C-alpha cells in the first residue's frame, strides 16, 4: 500500500518556518516511498479564515516545490460528514450539550479544551446531560463524555515513528482522559478540531500523519475517536518544533517571520530547508 501523507493548514495567517518543516517532512516521506502527499484546508474558523491567506498557502507551498492532487479538501464543505459522525457517537450515548461559557469553566477551576489548545480539562459541569437535550434557546457546544467513551473503546494504542515531547516512540498507550470532555461541535455549529481531523484523515485514506510534537498528547483523543467510529488508525510521526532564538515556538498569532517575507528577502527553498535542518530527499 502506498503511503498517504497530508498537510492541513488553517488559512488564518501566513505560513512560517514551522509550517514549512512539517509540510516538507511529510512531502519528502511520501515521495521516498512512492506515495501521495495531500493538501487539506482547515477553514472551519469562519471568523478568521481569509481567502488571501488561503491563496498564500498555495503560493508558499508551490514555491517550496511541493505538489498535490487536485481538488483539495476544504473542511467548510464537510459539514454533513461531521454531523454523521456526531450522530453515530450520539447514538452510543457518548455526546452531551454544554452551554458553559469560558467564564463558567474558568470559575469551575478548568479551561475550555477546544481544537488543539492545551489547558486543564473541562470539569464536567454539563455531563449529566449525556444523551439528553440542551436547555431551550441556549447556545451550546457538544462534548464527548470521555470516561464513558474510553470505557466503551477499551485499551488502545497508536503507532509512533517519530517522537513525543519526552522521546516517546513505538506503540504508545492511549490516555485520552487527561483531556477531559473535549468539544466535538462548537457553539457556532462548526465541527471542532478533534472530530474534523479524524473524519477527514479517514476520508482521504491518510496512512501517515506528520505533525508537531505539540499535538502528541491529542493523538490519544484521535485514536479513541477512530476506534469509536470504526475508522482506520494512521501511523503518526511527531517532530520537534521550530523555535526562534529565544526558544519560543513560532506562531501565526505572534507575527513571526512568514515564508512570504523570507522569499521577499531573497531566501530560496534550499535556504528554508537548511534553516529547518532538512536535507533534500532525492534528486
ZIVENGI-V546969 format. One record per residue. N is the residue number from 1. PHI is phi in radians with two decimals (none if undefined). PSI is psi as a letter, one per 30 degrees, with the letter a starting at -180 (none if undefined). BURIAL is 1 if it has 24 or more other C-alpha atoms within 12 Angstrom, else 0. Layout:
N & PHI & PSI & BURIAL
N & PHI & PSI & BURIAL
This chain:
1 & none & k & 0
2 & -1.26 & k & 0
3 & -1.19 & k & 1
4 & -2.14 & j & 1
5 & -1.78 & l & 1
6 & -2.56 & l & 1
7 & -2.20 & k & 1
8 & -2.27 & i & 1
9 & -1.42 & l & 1
10 & -1.74 & k & 1
11 & -1.43 & h & 1
12 & -2.01 & g & 1
13 & 3.04 & l & 1
14 & -1.50 & k & 1
15 & -1.19 & k & 1
16 & -2.18 & a & 1
17 & -1.08 & e & 1
18 & -1.11 & e & 1
19 & -1.12 & e & 1
20 & -1.04 & e & 1
21 & -1.04 & e & 1
22 & -1.15 & e & 1
23 & -1.13 & e & 1
24 & -1.15 & e & 1
25 & -1.10 & e & 1
26 & -1.16 & e & 1
27 & -1.12 & e & 1
28 & -1.10 & e & 1
29 & -1.12 & e & 1
30 & -1.13 & e & 1
31 & -1.15 & e & 1
32 & -1.12 & f & 0
33 & -1.89 & g & 0
34 & 1.17 & g & 0
35 & -1.68 & a & 1
36 & -2.09 & k & 1
37 & -1.97 & k & 1
38 & -1.93 & k & 1
39 & -1.93 & k & 1
40 & -2.22 & k & 1
41 & -1.79 & j & 1
42 & -1.62 & i & 1
43 & -1.94 & h & 1
44 & -1.31 & f & 1
45 & -1.47 & i & 1
46 & -1.07 & f & 0
47 & -1.29 & f & 0
48 & -2.09 & f & 0
49 & -1.20 & k & 1
50 & -2.34 & k & 0
51 & -1.03 & e & 0
52 & -1.21 & e & 0
53 & -1.21 & e & 1
54 & -1.11 & e & 1
55 & -1.06 & e & 0
56 & -1.17 & e & 1
57 & -1.04 & e & 1
58 & -1.06 & e & 1
59 & -1.11 & e & 0
60 & -1.11 & e & 1
61 & -1.19 & e & 1
62 & -1.17 & e & 0
63 & -1.07 & e & 0
64 & -1.25 & f & 1
65 & 1.69 & g & 0
66 & -1.53 & l & 1
67 & -2.47 & l & 1
68 & -2.79 & l & 1
69 & -1.19 & k & 0
70 & -1.93 & l & 0
71 & -1.37 & l & 0
72 & -1.47 & l & 1
73 & -1.35 & k & 1
74 & -2.12 & k & 1
75 & -1.12 & f & 1
76 & -1.10 & f & 1
77 & -1.76 & g & 0
78 & -1.97 & g & 1
79 & -0.99 & e & 0
80 & -1.11 & e & 0
81 & -1.15 & e & 1
82 & -1.19 & e & 1
83 & -1.14 & e & 0
84 & -1.12 & e & 0
85 & -1.15 & e & 1
86 & -1.08 & e & 1
87 & -1.10 & e & 0
88 & -1.14 & e & 0
89 & -1.17 & e & 1
90 & -1.12 & e & 1
91 & -1.15 & f & 0
92 & -1.48 & f & 0
93 & 1.32 & g & 1
94 & -1.90 & g & 1
95 & -2.14 & k & 1
96 & -2.48 & l & 1
97 & -1.36 & k & 1
98 & -2.34 & k & 1
99 & -1.82 & g & 1
100 & -1.12 & k & 1
101 & -1.54 & l & 0
102 & -1.04 & e & 0
103 & -1.14 & e & 0
104 & -1.04 & e & 0
105 & -1.19 & e & 0
106 & -1.09 & e & 0
107 & -1.16 & f & 0
108 & -1.49 & g & 0
109 & 1.65 & g & 0
110 & -2.21 & a & 1
111 & -2.56 & l & 1
112 & -1.09 & k & 1
113 & -2.10 & i & 1
114 & -2.14 & k & 1
115 & 1.00 & b & 1
116 & -1.74 & g & 1
117 & -1.23 & k & 0
118 & -1.56 & l & 0
119 & 2.68 & l & 0
120 & -1.02 & k & 0
121 & -1.25 & l & 1
122 & -1.05 & k & 1
123 & -1.34 & f & 1
124 & 1.53 & g & 1
125 & -0.95 & e & 1
126 & -1.68 & g & 1
127 & -1.02 & e & 1
128 & -1.02 & f & 0
129 & -1.45 & g & 1
130 & -0.86 & k & 1
131 & 1.38 & g & 1
132 & -1.83 & a & 0
133 & -2.10 & l & 0
134 & -1.34 & l & 1
135 & -1.11 & k & 0
136 & -0.96 & k & 0
137 & 1.37 & f & 0
138 & -1.54 & k & 0
139 & -1.19 & k & 0
140 & -2.56 & l & 1
141 & -1.66 & l & 1
142 & -2.02 & k & 1
143 & -2.04 & l & 1
144 & -1.57 & k & 1
145 & -1.30 & j & 1
146 & -1.13 & e & 1
147 & -1.10 & e & 1
148 & -1.19 & e & 1
149 & -1.15 & e & 1
150 & -1.13 & e & 1
151 & -1.14 & e & 0
152 & -1.19 & e & 0
153 & -1.34 & e & 1
154 & 1.36 & a & 0
155 & -1.17 & k & 0
156 & -2.38 & l & 1
157 & -2.37 & l & 1
158 & -2.28 & l & 1
159 & -1.64 & k & 1
160 & -1.99 & k & 1
161 & -1.90 & f & 1
162 & -1.78 & b & 1
163 & -2.79 & k & 1
164 & -1.38 & a & 1
165 & -1.00 & e & 0
166 & -1.82 & g & 0
167 & 1.49 & g & 0
168 & -1.06 & k & 0
169 & -2.69 & l & 0
170 & 1.50 & b & 0
171 & -1.46 & j & 0
172 & -1.87 & k & 1
173 & -1.19 & k & 0
174 & -1.34 & k & 1
175 & -2.42 & i & 1
176 & -1.29 & f & 1
177 & -1.03 & f & 1
178 & -1.10 & f & 0
179 & -1.51 & f & 1
180 & 1.23 & a & 1
181 & -1.46 & j & 1
182 & -1.17 & l & 1
183 & -1.33 & k & 1
184 & -1.88 & e & 1
185 & -2.39 & k & 1
186 & -1.33 & l & 1
187 & -1.11 & f & 1
188 & -1.41 & g & 0
189 & 1.63 & f & 0
190 & -1.45 & k & 1
191 & -1.10 & k & 1
192 & -1.50 & l & 1
193 & -0.90 & e & 1
194 & -1.00 & e & 1
195 & -1.25 & e & 1
196 & -1.07 & e & 1
197 & -1.17 & e & 1
198 & -1.21 & e & 1
199 & -1.12 & e & 1
200 & -1.25 & e & 1
201 & -1.03 & e & 1
202 & -1.17 & e & 1
203 & -1.10 & e & 1
204 & -1.63 & g & 1
205 & 1.15 & h & 1
206 & -1.17 & k & 1
207 & -1.82 & f & 1
208 & -2.39 & k & 1
209 & -1.93 & j & 1
210 & -1.86 & k & 1
211 & -2.82 & l & 1
212 & -1.23 & l & 1
213 & -1.15 & f & 1
214 & -1.15 & f & 1
215 & -1.77 & g & 1
216 & -1.03 & e & 1
217 & -1.12 & e & 1
218 & -1.14 & f & 1
219 & -1.08 & f & 1
220 & -1.09 & e & 1
221 & -1.13 & e & 1
222 & -1.14 & e & 1
223 & -1.13 & e & 1
224 & -1.09 & e & 1
225 & -1.11 & e & 1
226 & -1.04 & e & 1
227 & -1.14 & e & 1
228 & -1.13 & e & 1
229 & -1.62 & g & 1
230 & 1.20 & h & 0
231 & -1.82 & k & 1
232 & -1.14 & k & 1
233 & -1.71 & k & 1
234 & -1.22 & l & 1
235 & -1.54 & k & 1
236 & -1.89 & k & 1
237 & -2.31 & j & 1
238 & -1.63 & k & 1
239 & -2.16 & l & 1
240 & -1.07 & l & 1
241 & -1.57 & k & 1
242 & -1.50 & k & 1
243 & -2.14 & l & 0
244 & -1.45 & a & 0
245 & -1.15 & f & 0
246 & -1.57 & f & 0
247 & 1.61 & g & 0
248 & -1.39 & k & 0
249 & -1.12 & k & 0
250 & -1.18 & k & 1
251 & -2.66 & k & 0
252 & -1.04 & e & 0
253 & -1.17 & f & 0
254 & -1.68 & g & 0
255 & 0.99 & h & 0
256 & -1.20 & l & 1
257 & -1.01 & k & 1
258 & -1.53 & l & 1
259 & -1.09 & e & 1
260 & -1.09 & e & 1
261 & -1.19 & e & 0
262 & -1.13 & e & 1
263 & -1.09 & e & 0
264 & -1.14 & f & 0
265 & -1.44 & g & 0
266 & 1.78 & g & 0
267 & -1.17 & l & 0
268 & -1.89 & l & 0
269 & -0.99 & e & 1
270 & -1.18 & e & 0
271 & -1.11 & e & 0
272 & -1.11 & e & 1
273 & -1.04 & e & 1
274 & -1.14 & e & 0
275 & -1.12 & e & 0
276 & -1.73 & g & 1
277 & 1.42 & h & 0
278 & -1.92 & k & 1
279 & -1.63 & k & 0
280 & -1.01 & k & 0
281 & -1.60 & j & 0
282 & 1.43 & a & 0
283 & -1.23 & none & 0
